[in-house]
Amino acid sequence: MNLHGSTALVTGSNRGIGHAFATELLRRGAKVYATARRPELVDVPGAEVLRLDITDQASVQAAAEAAGDVDVLVNNAAFTAGGNLVDGDLRAIREVVDSNFYGTLAMVRAFAPVLARNGGGAILNVLSVAAWATVQGNTAYAAAKSAQWGLTNGIRLELAAQGTQVTALVPGMTATEPMRAFAQEVGLDLPEGAMNEPADLVDLALDGLEAGEVEVLDRYGLRAKELLAGPPQAFDLDGAVG
């Protein structure tokens, strides 16, 4: 996948990883649609800003119609604060599953025909190490990300015939506003450099996308993938950082 001269749409471009994706794609020579539920919060010079709520089918369809030249879809937007499954708020759990799984699926279903018309292109789904090793305090998010991983593997098979590359980015802790808030909430005392910088993570992801990789893993992703060979367990923060 050559990003120079491509046309990309990034969900959740108003902050964090999504903002970094939109910015770096522009730097690499792509045309970029930067989207968010509140487009007035998107500050990405050079990008075309669109309103998009991935949990609203009408909004998703409108984005697909407005961005008919897209050949790279970056599914980044998602709710993160689902809480625990057993005693958490059921509405929050539904929201985190709705955005991570059904929202991603809605984007894929709407844009798959667009990508096919434009030569196949690529989809990059932003997952999390929580898909492979659950996190105490937010097990609902981990379950949603596990479902999104299964979705990513499924659409990779389904879209292969139309020439669409499907890549999963599986990162650990990244210095975004939601991650900083979660770390503070659960009392994580993180050493310097424990979190990825969004720009560094995006460089890794886009390099992997251009190289045709099906999964792009940071240091946490590598550790979490190893854990899949053994019994299910919570993510070992000390082992990953050390």
Summary of the structure (lengths in Angstrom):
residues: 242
radius of gyration: 16.9
end to end distance: 34.0
largest distance: 48.7
contacts: 839
relative contact order: 0.14
helix: 48%
strand: 14%
